[in-house]
């Protein structure tokens, strides 16, 4: 049966967390559910490939895609998964345990209940975060809103969920964390309604972050994102 929803999760060196991640998704799956899960082994150098290969036969809703090392970027992993998605509704989220799997299915409910699902994107809005993280997110949101001329809030919150028709509009999307702001900009430019869903955002269980490990790494990510915002500001659809 062709799935209605495809959920893509990029995984980079998440071997220690993959069993728990799969168990969490399996707990949500009921026979006949119309969704599939694509885990993208996104250039991992740990035991992720072996764990996913062993797990694959036990999870009928699971598909695995491998991107050989080195890791190109978060966005690259998502885009690789989206290219192989079979659903007419697409979503992505994180693998690190900070975003509960059930949030994606709640976002799907919000999307289906919206007045115009064909022109609606649903995204998370993180609650109860440390003040420093809220300040950082608010600053990036203000930059994005000012440069792109459209309201954008909590850009990197997950999940993101939208109809396949929006994917058809992707043109040279970024391969890194900036993919989140790109899809929001694209949705706004094409007249989509952006609906938000309050979500929990806990501590990282395992794995590695490519951008939040230090102040220099975070600064590089900010520079890349602001550079993309300037590019999008002048880009024509």
Buried (B, 14 or more C-beta within 10 A) or exposed (E): EEBBBBBBBBBBBBBBBBEEBBEBBBEBBEEEBBBBBBBBBBBBEBEBBEBBEEBBEEBEBBBBBBBEEEBBBBBBBBBBBBEEBBBBBBBBBBBBBBBBBBBBBBBBEBBEEBEEBEBBBBBBEBEEBEEEEBEBBEEBBEBBBEBBEEEBBBBBBBBBBBBBEBBEBEEEBBBBBBBBBBBBBBBBBEEBBBBBBEBBBEEBBBBBBBBBEEEEEBEBBBEBBBEBBEBBEEEEE
